[in-house]
């Protein structure tokens, strides 16, 4: 269920982080959720002169300074919200996931910097690691400077697969959309079966594939009582999802993050591309 009582906002004072602030405030207000601002100090090493072994710098003073900065940085933007501040030292992705796991976090909201060297050059290594390791939903915005979600958002698009996990994803998306005051639209993408769709026989076969997929998604959504229109599109998963979001004027895309770790699932290999190319923020559940 889309019960969001505690939001974690890892904040590093970057431009991308500042651009994410209005999104964070909007969700926190709609769900009346507690908000935690988390600052993480990466491991700092000092190499003394003379070839002595490297030693780790004491980060206690740095954490105290960071806490003071967090306490005042966004006071105006988050006025009226239930906000707490936390600092940690260590690998940022590990600290974010560990805090979320140990403190009942229901949603992590973080922008993507797109400058990491590991897991995904497109969305940044810290975000990629959090997406992989976190157990709760994760909100991301790659192009926050271009993404403007109205408050309340109007359209939420949920990209679903025809798997047993789809009903739970649909239900989460339906409850989230209802709480945010938005309409929900479901999207399922099937592959192009032929390069010869100009032929009537090939078109008929493609339509049969679409009809079968639509019937399956309709049956799955009925199992959880989700009442939302379903569109079945044909094409590449990532490019089709992002293009459909543009065409529909979606303010948010919801995808199943379980497919990032699962051995099967067509969205698994496309999730990062969806996040990178999305015209709006993405929540991976």
Secondary structure, 3 states (H helix, E strand, C coil): CCCCCEEEEECCCCHHHHHHHHHHHHHHHHHCCEEEEEEEECCCEECCCCCCCCEECCCHHHHHHHHHHHHHHCCCCCCCCCEEEEEEECCHHHHHHHHHHHCCCCEEEEECCCCCCCCCCCCCHHHHHHHHHCCCEEEEECCCCCCCCCCCCCEEEEECCCCCCHHHHHHHHHHHHHHHCCEEEEEEEECCCCCCCCCHHHHHHHHHHHHHHHHHHHHHHHCCCCCCEEEEEECCHHHHHHHHHHHHCCCEEEECCHHHHCCCCCCCCCHHHHHHHCCCEEEEC
